[in-house]
């Protein structure tokens, strides 16, 4: 299948699509064992879970940041519950874990707005209540369930703002291929065929 | 006697006024107190003794406030005036600059607002509301007016946007 055809199928599921999977508190405990969190903009810290470990590569050229099949790194090896989930997917690009503190934010932005054949999985691990953290998407406030992965169409404007400390997120960038699309289909809730 | 409850039942949670205030530095001569100064990611709230003339507020008012925000400043989700079913005070907000939601996002009842810079809006703050700021040097003004006072109420009603009907102009609607 052509990439655009896969995109059409992916888009038909919606812009924010919950997957039938749940991360537990253990995942945060695993992330806390990683010592080399790197400071990012606007009071966030992050680690790469795929690709190089020493540099987040936020400003790296696209051919590096968006390279296909970025290998698991030592950070991911320290987080077996995340690795278990990553193992379900193929052709991973840069994947990260991010922490936010009170006053941290992701400014409104779009990702992969060029013709990248990528998609994103967003996993807010904790503190998803309005009083703690706010996610806005395409001009609206959206709510998420803690520990649940979501396919997120990040080509539309989105951002978030933290009003509490120690908020943990995982952000996966993956290439769209038939295998990944089938994996999404397997994890869609409410899809039992009669 | 009118109350905030009546005003918002009739006109909605967010009422734009045909009233604008300029972006201006702090009126240091009016400052009575300040809160939250110097806290990381927070805002500074300056309470004035009265609304500066430049704000255009007429009638009885209280709690005139100038708020300085920076990237990372926020007001957590909250309600005001929740203990009184018929408060006489209604709250006016003015987003003097950076009023676009991508500069400073103001949310009321889960609706992201898109204000015009400098325009006063009357907001039903009994409904859950909050804001978060992405841009340094953002300035808000806030003041409560007493709608139980007939003169203040008349003035307020006269400022509501789209209520001024031109005389002798057919087909304006």
Interface residues (C-beta under 8 A of the other chain):
Chain A: X42 X43 X101 X102 X103 X104 X105 X107 X108 X130 X131 X134 X136 X139 X140 X141 X157 X159 X161 X163
Chain B: X40 X41 X42 X71 X72 X73 X74 X76 X77 X101 X102 X105 X107 X110 X111 X112 X128 X130 X132 X134
